[in-house]
Amino acid sequence: MSSLHPETRAVHLPRPVIEGSRPISMPIYQTSGFVFDDPAVFADGMGRPDGAYVYGRLSNPTVRALEEAVAGLEGGVAAVATGSGMGAINSVLLALVSPGDHVVAQGPLYGGTAHALADLSERFGVAVTYVPEADPAAVRAAVRPSTRLLYLETIANPMTQVADLPGMCATAREAGVVTVVDNTFASPVLCRPIEHGADVVVHSATKYLSGHTDVLGGVAVFASEELHRTVWSYALGLGATPDPFAAWLTLRGMQTLPLRMERHCANTRVLATRLAEHPAVSAVHWPGLPTHPSHELAAKLLPDFGGVFSFDLAGGRGAGEEFMRRVRLALLAPSLGGVETLILHPATTSHRSLDADALAAAGIGEGTVRVAVGIEHSEDLWADFRQALDGLAGLDGA
Ligand SMILES: *Cc1c(COP(=O)(O)O)cnc(C)c1O
């Protein structure tokens, strides 16, 4: 399977044999447990992530099909699916980090992850050092004997900085430190961090993997059996397991992931380049633009530049709020990675816990708008953005 292209692998999911034939589409095994004829098989299934199905919190055929499909796309040996992205991230952090350990992380991180690390630090004595996303020398300088993890994001939210995965992962490996990469924004279509030296890849499957804004999910993919087994046994104890229907919705959505990513990226290029030329816009942040600080690195690392970008309105906070009111097609909503175009104002929503200094350090302004571009026709999206922007210009008397 691994010699096939991602487009082909996404479509051809594992198919279980049932009485001599196989269902084309993976069935939903809506059961909490399994019965046994042989007590020895029952006993064996309890202790292994790849053994007989025993109990739904340990494993389920629909959930395992999702795990195998994501592991296949990411080039990992195995995966653990969870009920949300934070379920995957917390399972990995809690399974691999102990009190007194040290974590080096790229900053700023996705808000939920930053909170999880802050909590580990305050309540469990885990030290955390933040470094820039493309500075292997800073990782080398930060590493201590107690350093256990390096935590990165392929493309960060909302300013879309791209991590120097080869440089950062190699530095961690030399120091004997495990690297975890949140690959939610890139998806395995744009980047497979294990190919660049990562040990664990985490996803919010709520976003691009499922792709239809109808399910919450998470997945952690592993480069080694040992890491897989450690996190699997922790995640099932934590109760992070997804239900079979959520796993099935994610699997179903993933079959069109490569097709969707192509359109997300193409639409983003249209919007980002045209917004950059509009007088109401002071800056556009997307690694596909030569003005973005990550452009050169992104062009080397990724075949395309992703479906999320941000832009700053020259009119600041007032213009940001007015833009939100004026768009008609784009929806004012959290999340990303679905077929619909969604916008939000980071300073008052996703990043509201940052004070003015932290916002400025993250490059987020009062007039910054984040756009998660959908798969609509790009001209319809541009017409919507343009009418909203032209309305702003009218207000300013420009
Ligand atoms: C949404 C998101 C998460 C959290 O995932 P949930 O499915 O909401 O729990 C983690 N990382 C990134 C980059 C995300 O966008």
The ligand as an SDF file (V2000), in Angstrom:
LIG
                    3D

 15 15  0  0  0  0  0  0  0  0999 V2000
   -8.7090   22.2340   16.7500 C   0  0  0  0  0  0  0  0  0  0  0  0
   -7.2710   21.9770   17.0270 C   0  0  0  0  0  0  0  0  0  0  0  0
   -6.8650   21.1810   18.1110 C   0  0  0  0  0  0  0  0  0  0  0  0
   -7.8570   20.5970   19.1010 C   0  0  0  0  0  0  0  0  0  0  0  0
   -8.6800   19.6750   18.4900 O   0  0  0  0  0  0  0  0  0  0  0  0
  -10.1830   19.3440   19.0120 P   0  0  0  0  0  0  0  0  0  0  0  0
  -10.6480   18.3450   18.0210 O   0  0  0  0  0  0  0  0  0  0  0  0
  -10.9290   20.6400   18.9960 O   0  0  0  0  0  0  0  0  0  0  0  0
  -10.0610   18.8190   20.3950 O   0  0  0  0  0  0  0  0  0  0  0  0
   -5.5050   20.9540   18.2850 C   0  0  0  0  0  0  0  0  0  0  0  0
   -4.5960   21.4850   17.4480 N   0  0  0  0  0  0  0  0  0  0  0  0
   -4.9430   22.2740   16.4110 C   0  0  0  0  0  0  0  0  0  0  0  0
   -3.8840   22.8350   15.5370 C   0  0  0  0  0  0  0  0  0  0  0  0
   -6.2910   22.5460   16.1610 C   0  0  0  0  0  0  0  0  0  0  0  0
   -6.6290   23.3360   15.1310 O   0  0  0  0  0  0  0  0  0  0  0  0
  1  2  1  0
  2  3  1  0
  2 14  2  0
  3  4  1  0
  3 10  2  0
  4  5  1  0
  5  6  1  0
  6  7  2  0
  6  8  1  0
  6  9  1  0
 10 11  1  0
 11 12  2  0
 12 13  1  0
 12 14  1  0
 14 15  1  0
M  END
$$$$
